[in-house]
Amino acid sequence: MVSREAHERRAVEALAAAYSNFGESILAVARVGFRLALVVRFFFLVPGPWLGSASPRVMLAIASTIATVIFSLWTAALAARRAFRTSTHVLSALIDVTLCTLALFSTARWPDAGYAGLIRKPDVAFLCVLVFAGTLRIERRAIVVSTLASLVALFALAHYDVVANAPRAVCSTSDLAMMAIMILVAGTAAWLATLVTRRILVRVAREASSASRSRDQLRVLMREHHDVRTQISSASLHLDLLLGKNVSDSVRAHAATAARAVAAIGDVAEGIRRRTFGELVASEALATVELGPVIRDVAACVTARFPAVALICEIPPLTTVELFGGERGLVHVIINILVNACEGNGRAGASNISLAAAPDSVRPDFVRVEVLDDGPGFQPEILRSEGGSGLSMKAGGTGLGLGLVQSLVDASGGEVALENQSGGGARVVLWLRSGRMKSVTCAASGLEAKLAPPSPDTITFT
């Protein structure tokens, strides 16, 4: 069995690898942009007959540009596959320093008019930028290697500049030391930033790992609930058989008491299931889900369970909403509302239900879902409560269904409104936040909810 520490360590490594590969992809884009800027500067801003020329300086500029583009494409492809490791990060840092050194070498090898030395030109500052940009790799070894390689490149370029361009090139010891200090400062800042980033990633990974374990335990609890319900049903059946036999009054009284106790245990187990399912859905990420397919599937399930109820839905196509738990959360919300309407107060339920969903014309960031029924409506105490939490219209009900709907919609940034219609029946209105994908507004078409029976993959009712 994998230990908790090993599980967290793998989670940290996976998260760091994901962000470091993403950082390499950003560096690939920045590298190409930087090289293109150098090409524009060289051919269009620096005096000289460069266009159409085949001088060594032009050949070096073209060759280094091609090499940079090829290297950037390679790193981008590698990052897309999340294939970067410590060794490849170090190699990427070394190649970056090499390409930058070639660009600086061309400046020293073919100096412009008024040239006063490489150290006095702003181009050298790119070594500092290059070192600090390595923070995106989130790899401390790559930063150390990049810093040392940049220092070596700086001293080598300064030496060549003095030898090749004296007496025009001026390179005092103080100027060289100042530039070396700037590279060291950039490397230190990058190293510290990487250290802080990794510590943040460790905390995030641990919290994600803990949340993952909690979700796994909740799923186990949901599976075990099924076994508990099976045993409760078996006990209820045997008690009903006992009550049907010719037994003494004392035995019958004890059996009736046991039957009520078993029924109460069943209600508690159902409450645990609902709370567990709500927590499981709420623990998932905020996701975008298309409204139409979910409502159609839920309508098919509800109609299969309540065939006497006429259910009509109006759903504009491609309307998306954001909800914690995504599709599972939306199914949980819609199915609770429709089943509550069908069951009513336990003695009388709705015979006609209509559901209409459309983007809200008053609040454009929301989708409005309205459910109307001709049932007994809500009791006054439910309307006075917070979304019906803890209250039920049915005798012995827990009210957890509406409470979880309220909690899930509120947590997702939406709203729930409960009221009774003037002509009788209940009215439930949901305002759900519109999804990130653009909704296509078109005429809503009626969908009779008397659909085919649900497939094994859809929700079943027990």
C-alpha positions in Angstrom: 0.0 0.0 0.0 1.3 3.4 -1.0 2.1 5.6 2.1 0.7 9.0 2.5 4.1 10.6 2.3 4.9 8.8 -1.0 1.5 9.8 -2.4 2.1 13.4 -1.5 5.6 13.4 -2.9 4.4 12.1 -6.2 1.6 14.7 -6.3 4.2 17.5 -5.6 6.5 16.1 -8.4 3.6 15.9 -10.8 2.4 19.4 -10.1 5.9 20.9 -10.3 6.5 19.0 -13.6 3.3 20.4 -15.1 4.1 24.0 -14.2 7.8 23.7 -15.2 6.8 22.3 -18.6 4.3 25.2 -19.0 7.1 27.6 -18.1 9.3 26.1 -20.9 6.5 26.6 -23.4 6.3 30.3 -22.4 10.1 30.6 -22.7 9.8 29.1 -26.2 7.4 31.8 -27.3 9.5 34.5 -25.6 12.7 33.2 -27.2 11.3 33.4 -30.7 9.9 36.9 -30.0 13.2 38.1 -28.7 15.1 36.7 -31.7 12.7 38.3 -34.2 13.2 41.7 -32.4 17.0 41.3 -32.8 16.5 40.5 -36.5 14.4 43.6 -37.0 16.9 45.7 -35.1 19.8 44.3 -37.1 18.4 44.5 -40.6 16.4 47.7 -40.3 17.7 49.8 -37.4 21.5 49.3 -37.6 23.2 51.2 -40.5 24.7 49.0 -43.1 23.9 47.3 -46.4 22.6 44.1 -44.8 19.7 43.2 -47.1 21.0 41.2 -50.0 24.4 40.9 -48.4 26.2 37.6 -47.7 28.7 38.9 -45.1 29.7 36.7 -42.2 27.6 38.9 -39.8 24.5 38.4 -41.9 25.1 34.6 -42.2 25.6 34.4 -38.4 22.4 36.3 -37.7 20.4 34.1 -40.1 21.9 30.9 -38.7 21.3 31.9 -35.1 17.7 32.9 -35.9 17.0 29.5 -37.6 18.7 27.7 -34.7 16.6 29.6 -32.2 13.3 28.9 -34.0 14.2 25.2 -34.3 15.2 24.9 -30.7 12.0 26.8 -29.6 9.8 24.4 -31.6 11.6 21.4 -30.0 11.2 22.7 -26.5 7.5 23.6 -27.2 6.8 20.1 -28.5 8.7 18.6 -25.5 6.7 20.8 -23.1 3.4 19.8 -24.7 4.2 16.2 -23.9 5.3 17.2 -20.3 8.6 15.5 -21.1 10.9 18.0 -19.5 13.0 16.7 -16.6 15.9 18.2 -14.6 18.5 17.2 -17.3 16.5 18.7 -20.2 15.8 21.9 -18.2 19.6 22.3 -17.6 20.2 21.6 -21.3 17.6 24.2 -22.3 19.2 26.8 -20.0 22.7 26.1 -21.5 21.4 26.5 -25.0 19.7 29.7 -24.1 23.0 31.1 -22.8 24.8 29.9 -25.9 22.3 31.6 -28.3 22.5 34.8 -26.3 26.3 34.6 -26.4 26.3 34.3 -30.2 24.1 37.4 -30.4 26.5 39.4 -28.2 29.5 38.0 -30.0 28.3 39.4 -33.3 28.1 42.8 -31.7 31.7 42.6 -30.5 33.0 40.9 -33.7 31.5 43.5 -36.0 31.2 46.8 -34.0 29.1 49.7 -35.1 30.2 53.2 -35.6 30.9 54.9 -32.2 31.4 51.5 -30.5 32.8 52.0 -27.0 32.8 48.4 -25.7 30.4 45.6 -25.2 30.0 46.3 -21.5 28.7 49.8 -22.2 25.9 48.5 -24.5 22.5 47.6 -23.1 22.7 44.2 -25.0 24.7 42.6 -22.1 21.7 43.1 -19.8 20.0 40.2 -21.7 22.2 37.8 -19.7 20.5 39.0 -16.5 17.1 38.8 -18.1 17.9 35.3 -19.3 19.0 34.1 -15.9 15.9 35.5 -14.1 13.6 34.2 -16.8 14.7 30.8 -15.8 12.4 31.1 -12.8 9.6 29.8 -15.2 11.4 26.4 -15.2 10.9 26.0 -11.4 14.2 24.1 -11.5 17.0 25.3 -9.1 19.7 23.3 -10.8 18.9 24.9 -14.2 19.1 28.4 -12.6 22.5 27.6 -11.0 23.8 26.3 -14.3 22.4 29.3 -16.2 23.9 31.8 -13.7 27.4 30.2 -13.9 27.2 29.9 -17.7 26.2 33.5 -18.0 29.2 34.6 -15.9 31.6 32.6 -18.0 30.0 34.0 -21.2 30.3 37.6 -19.7 34.0 37.3 -18.9 34.8 35.5 -22.2 33.0 38.1 -24.3 34.6 41.0 -22.3 38.1 39.5 -22.9 37.5 39.0 -26.6 36.1 42.5 -26.8 39.2 44.1 -25.3 41.5 42.0 -27.4 39.7 42.5 -30.7 38.5 46.1 -30.4 41.2 47.9 -28.4 41.6 50.8 -28.1 37.9 51.6 -28.9 36.5 49.0 -26.5 36.5 50.3 -22.9 36.1 47.7 -20.2 37.0 48.8 -16.8 37.2 46.4 -13.9 34.4 48.2 -12.0 32.0 47.9 -15.0 32.7 44.2 -15.4 32.3 43.6 -11.7 29.0 45.5 -11.7 27.6 43.4 -14.5 28.8 40.2 -12.8 27.1 41.3 -9.6 23.9 42.0 -11.6 23.9 38.5 -13.0 24.5 37.0 -9.6 21.7 39.1 -8.1 19.4 37.9 -10.9 20.4 34.3 -10.3 19.9 34.6 -6.5 16.4 36.2 -7.1 15.5 33.5 -9.5 16.7 30.8 -7.1 14.7 32.3 -4.2 11.6 32.8 -6.4 11.8 29.1 -7.4 12.2 28.1 -3.8 9.1 30.0 -2.8 7.2 28.7 -5.8 8.1 25.1 -5.0 7.0 25.5 -1.4 3.7 26.9 -2.6 3.3 23.9 -4.9 4.1 21.6 -2.1 1.2 23.1 0.0 -1.1 23.1 -3.0 -0.3 19.5 -3.9 -0.8 18.3 -0.3 -4.2 20.0 -0.1 -5.1 18.5 -3.4 -3.9 15.1 -2.3 -5.9 15.4 1.0 -9.0 16.5 -1.0 -8.5 13.5 -3.4 -8.3 11.1 -0.4 -11.5 12.7 1.1 -13.3 12.2 -2.2 -12.2 8.6 -2.4 -13.5 8.0 1.1 -16.8 9.6 0.3 -17.1 7.3 -2.8 -16.4 4.3 -0.5 -19.1 5.6 1.8 -21.6 5.8 -1.0 -20.8 2.2 -2.0 -21.2 1.0 1.6 -24.5 2.8 1.9 -25.9 0.5 -0.8 -25.0 -2.5 1.3 -26.6 -0.9 4.4 -29.8 -0.2 2.5 -29.9 -3.8 1.3 -29.6 -5.0 4.9 -32.3 -2.5 6.0 -34.6 -3.7 3.3 -34.0 -7.3 4.3 -34.8 -6.6 7.9 -37.9 -4.6 7.0 -39.1 -7.5 4.9 -38.6 -10.1 7.6 -40.4 -7.8 10.1 -43.3 -7.4 7.8 -43.5 -11.2 7.4 -43.4 -11.6 11.2 -46.2 -9.0 11.6 -48.3 -11.0 9.1 -48.1 -14.2 11.1 -50.3 -15.3 14.0 -48.2 -14.2 16.9 -48.9 -12.9 20.4 -49.7 -9.3 21.0 -46.4 -8.7 22.8 -44.4 -10.2 19.9 -46.4 -8.1 17.5 -45.8 -5.0 19.5 -42.1 -5.6 19.6 -42.0 -6.4 15.9 -43.9 -3.1 15.1 -41.4 -1.2 17.3 -38.5 -2.8 15.5 -40.1 -2.0 12.1 -40.3 1.6 13.1 -36.7 1.6 14.3 -35.6 0.0 11.1 -37.5 2.6 9.1 -35.9 5.4 11.1 -32.4 3.8 10.5 -33.3 3.8 6.8 -34.1 7.5 6.9 -30.8 8.3 8.7 -28.9 6.2 6.2 -30.7 8.1 3.4 -29.7 11.4 5.0 -26.1 10.3 5.2 -26.2 9.3 1.6 -27.6 12.7 0.5 -25.1 14.6 2.6 -22.2 12.4 1.3 -23.3 12.9 -2.3 -23.6 16.6 -1.8 -20.2 16.8 -0.2 -18.7 14.7 -3.0 -20.2 16.9 -5.7 -19.3 20.1 -3.9 -15.7 18.9 -3.5 -15.2 18.8 -7.2 -14.1 21.7 -9.3 -16.3 24.4 -10.7 -17.0 23.1 -14.2 -18.9 24.2 -17.3 -21.7 21.8 -18.4 -24.3 22.0 -21.1 -27.8 22.3 -19.7 -29.9 20.6 -22.4 -28.5 17.0 -22.4 -28.5 16.8 -18.6 -32.2 18.0 -18.4 -33.2 15.5 -21.1 -31.5 12.6 -19.3 -33.0 13.6 -15.9 -36.5 14.0 -17.5 -36.2 10.5 -18.9 -35.3 9.1 -15.5 -38.1 10.9 -13.7 -40.7 9.9 -16.3 -39.6 6.3 -16.0 -40.2 6.5 -12.2 -43.4 8.5 -12.4 -45.1 7.5 -15.7 -48.4 9.2 -14.7 -46.7 12.7 -14.6 -46.7 14.8 -17.7 -43.4 16.6 -17.9 -42.6 19.2 -20.6 -39.2 20.9 -20.9 -38.2 23.9 -23.0 -34.4 24.0 -23.4 -32.5 26.3 -25.8 -29.6 24.4 -27.4 -26.0 25.0 -26.4 -26.9 26.8 -23.2 -24.1 26.2 -20.6 -23.9 26.8 -16.9 -21.1 26.7 -14.3 -21.6 24.5 -11.3 -19.5 22.7 -8.7 -19.4 19.0 -9.7 -20.2 19.8 -13.3 -22.7 17.3 -14.8 -23.0 15.3 -11.6 -23.9 18.5 -9.6 -26.4 19.6 -12.2 -28.1 16.2 -12.2 -28.3 16.4 -8.4 -30.0 19.8 -8.5 -32.5 19.1 -11.3 -33.5 15.6 -10.2 -34.2 16.7 -6.6 -36.5 19.5 -7.8 -38.4 17.3 -10.2 -38.7 14.3 -7.8 -39.9 16.7 -5.1 -42.6 18.0 -7.5 -43.7 14.5 -8.4 -43.9 13.3 -4.8 -45.5 16.4 -3.4 -46.4 16.1 0.2 -46.2 12.3 0.1 -50.0 12.0 -0.2 -50.6 14.0 -3.4 -48.1 15.0 -6.0 -48.1 16.9 -9.3 -49.6 15.5 -12.4 -48.2 18.2 -14.7 -44.7 19.7 -14.5 -43.1 22.2 -16.9 -39.4 23.2 -17.0 -38.2 26.2 -18.9 -34.5 27.2 -19.2 -33.2 30.3 -21.0 -30.6 33.0 -20.6 -31.9 35.7 -18.2 -32.7 38.9 -20.1 -32.4 41.0 -16.9 -29.2 39.3 -15.6 -27.1 38.4 -18.7 -24.5 36.5 -16.7 -27.1 34.0 -15.5 -29.3 31.2 -17.0 -32.8 31.1 -15.5 -34.3 27.7 -14.9 -38.0 27.7 -13.9 -40.0 24.6 -12.7 -43.8 24.9 -12.3 -46.1 22.1 -11.1 -49.8 21.6 -10.2 -49.1 19.8 -6.9 -50.0 20.9 -3.4 -47.3 23.5 -3.3 -44.9 24.4 -0.5 -45.8 24.6 3.2 -45.4 28.1 4.7 -42.6 27.1 7.0 -40.6 25.8 4.0 -41.0 29.2 2.3 -39.9 31.0 5.4 -36.8 28.8 5.8 -33.4 29.1 4.0 -34.2 27.2 0.8 -36.2 24.6 2.7 -33.1 23.3 4.4 -34.0 20.7 7.1 -37.8 20.8 6.3 -39.8 18.5 4.2 -43.4 18.4 2.9 -43.5 14.6 3.4 -44.2 12.9 6.7 -40.8 11.7 8.1 -38.9 13.5 5.4 -35.6 15.2 6.2 -35.6 18.1 3.8 -32.0 17.4 2.8 -32.8 17.4 -0.9 -33.8 21.0 -1.1 -31.1 21.9 1.4 -28.4 20.4 -0.7 -29.7 22.0 -3.8 -29.6 25.4 -2.1 -26.1 24.8 -0.8 -24.7 23.6 -4.1 -26.3 26.5 -6.1 -25.2 29.1 -3.6 -21.6 27.7 -3.6 -21.5 28.0 -7.4 -22.6 31.7 -7.3 -26.2 31.1 -8.2 -29.6 31.6 -6.5 -32.7 29.6 -5.6 -36.2 30.9 -5.1 -39.2 28.9 -3.8 -42.8 30.1 -3.9 -46.4 29.0 -4.5 -48.3 29.9 -7.6 -51.5 32.0 -7.2 -53.5 29.2 -8.9 -52.0 26.4 -6.9 -48.8 24.4 -7.2 -45.1 25.1 -6.5 -42.7 27.3 -8.4 -38.9 26.9 -8.2 -36.6 29.3 -9.9 -32.8 28.7 -10.3 -30.4 31.3 -11.4 -27.2 29.5 -12.5 -24.1 31.3 -13.7 -23.6 31.1 -17.5 -20.8 28.9 -18.6 -17.5 30.1 -20.2 -18.6 28.7 -23.6 -20.9 31.1 -25.5 -24.5 30.2 -25.5 -26.3 30.2 -28.8 -29.7 31.9 -28.3 -32.4 30.4 -30.4 -36.1 29.7 -30.2 -36.8 27.2 -27.4 -38.3 24.0 -28.7 -40.7 21.9 -26.5 -39.5 18.5 -25.5 -42.0 16.0 -24.2 -40.3 14.3 -21.3 -41.9 10.9 -22.1 -38.7 9.6 -23.5 -37.2 6.2 -23.9 -36.4 4.4 -20.6 -33.0 5.3 -19.2 -30.0 3.3 -20.3 -27.8 1.6 -17.7 -25.4 4.5 -17.8 -28.1 7.0 -16.7 -29.3 7.6 -13.1 -31.5 4.8 -11.6 -33.9 5.3 -8.8 -34.1 3.0 -5.8 
